[in-house]
Structures are given as C-alpha cells and as structure tokens.
Amino acid sequence: MSMKITDDCVCCGSCIDECDINHAISEGDPIYVIDPAKCTECAEAGGEPKCAPVCATEAIVKA
C-alpha cells in the first residue's frame, strides 16, 4: 500500500523532508505527488508513515 496527496496540498514542503527513506514524494503540478512504486508507508521505520503527521492541511492519506 502507499500514501497519496489530495488536492488540499499547499506545497509547503514539509512532507518531502520527512520522506527520507524511499524519497517517494516530489513536486508535481499543481500539488506534490507520492510515487506509489516507492512508498512503503515507512515500513522500514516501524510502519507508521512519517509524512502524514507533518502535513498541516492533512492532505496525505492512505491510497
């Protein structure tokens, strides 16, 4: 499974800094995007996504 970014994204960049395991998040147009082939929901770091808790607009959800 992977996470996805909704249209509520304001492109603040907080999630990119947190995605330091697989580097699955990148700048898209007009919002940031998560590559589902790279996103493991941070299974390597205990299984809790690191990106979602830092999202100020709660735009990161399970896909």
N, C-alpha and C positions, 0 to 999 in steps of 0.2 A: 504494500500500500504506500501511498505517498500523500503529501500535503498539497494544497493548491491555494492560490491567492485570488481573492474575489475582487470585484470592482470597487470595493471600499478602500483599496490600497491608495495611499497618498504619496508613495515613493520616497519615504523618509530614509530608507537605507538601513534601518536597524536590523532587519532580518538577514541581510547579506552578511553583516558582521558576525551574526550568530551561526550562520551556515558554514562552519569551518571544517566540517568532516568530509562531506562529499561535494561541497561547492555547487549545490543544485539550484541556487537562486541567482537570477541575473536580471538586469534591467530589460524590460520589454517595452512595448509601445501600445498603450499609454501607461500600463502598470507593470510592476515586477512580475516575474514568472518563475515557477518551480519546474525543473525538468523531472518528470516522473520516473525516468530511467535512472536518475542519480539519487533521488530522495528515498531514504530508508526510514524516515521518521526518527532519525538518530538512534537506531537500534544499537549501534556501536557505543553509544554514550548512555546506555541504560533504557532506551526505548521510549523516552519522552521527547517529543520534538522541542528543539531549542528555540526555533524561530517564532512559534505562535505566542509564547508568553511575552515577548518583547514588542509585539505588534500593537501599537497604540490604538488602531482602529478595529482590532480583532478581525482583520481581513484574511488571516491564514487559518484554513480549516482542513479537515481530512477530506481527501478526494473521493 
